[in-house]
């Protein structure tokens, strides 16, 4: 439960309607300000100060490898011999009964599409994996492969928002914001939550790293792998470091005075943001320069310094985690392969994006383990939903595709208290529905927070008259995933 700040009771009417140009909207924010469920008063002046978890945590930090677009589990993780037996044949009506499809699937002409790629068994459990994932095949002893994920959404942005925020609608805080709100950050000169993007631009955009109704200090800060690392971070012309410091000191005095009077979390955010920007001017250029990494690191990740790529971002993620950043999010697209237009062809484009992401993802896990960081770092790899066994497009190499599927898909995790070498869940013969150990999106969110030492039912924030949480009113910890 959250508590209302006592100082609000002494506000006058004039303060409420407009003192210091704050206005009614800011006063409403002040009324909703959560001091933190564990009573850490320091949060009012340093919102990102480290906080103790609810209980002993396995993981201290998270890196989320966000494969936006919906990777095809049927061509990567979920081996289905029945698809080969029925390739190019009509799918049985009994198989699709009760399954929700998007409007792009024509069930009247629903023909089975088998995977064009070979599957082989790997790892301690003889896990079937596609030939497109040689990197993952080499780290399966570190991985928990969850083949029974389910989501309620079948369109990209709502499904991405559901996984990230617990709701398919915009306006809620994302997972990275909830984690930094609950735990703070151990890094003084970098943000607690950093976002790196590669590939094509994604439809979700900044909504997928927004703090929603949480104070904006908890939103993700986007960094770029080429060009200026952070936009508008440099001093404007005519402003040197000495003048910048003097200006910030004056601003902080004014803001601190306002914070003491109004107890508005956005004022605390403003103070923290100005100071963080000043510190980042010195720390970010060194951080983002991967050219000084040893040659063996570049060979491991497949990096190309000076360019924007998922491989470079994976190496940057390790550097961020080493420096104490709490939550690192790597977005990469496209994984959306309908077969209808250039860049969306399953046969031609899935191998490309798999090569771009599989090796660097495995390299990150190996690197973290070699540095003794994997046990305390939770690695999450996956998209917003899966793909259907029904052909979308034509049976030709140039038009091969699959539509969205929310009723069954796969993601994997490593490190941070996850049971190593685990293969969890099972889908039906056509890969359309989960038949064993279903894991809903809210269950996964509850489990991620549990690994970080947080009870998902207690990590709440009062907004518009009720307590909200990442899992909202659903979700159970998946105990089979825990080491």
URVENQUI-V292701 format. One record per helix or strand of 3 or more residues. SS is the DSSP state (~ for helix, > for strand). FROM is the first residue (numbers start at 1). LEN is the number of residues. Records with the same first field share a line. If there is no record, write none. Layout:
SS->FROM-LEN  FROM-LEN
//
This chain:
~->6-5  13-9  23-9  41-4  73-4  81-5  93-4  107-3  134-4  140-3  156-10  175-9  205-5  216-3  241-22  265-24  290-3  295-7  310-13  346-25  374-3  441-11  479-3
>->61-7  119-4  127-4  143-8  193-7  221-3  327-7  377-6  386-6  402-4  409-6  422-3  434-3  461-3  466-3
//
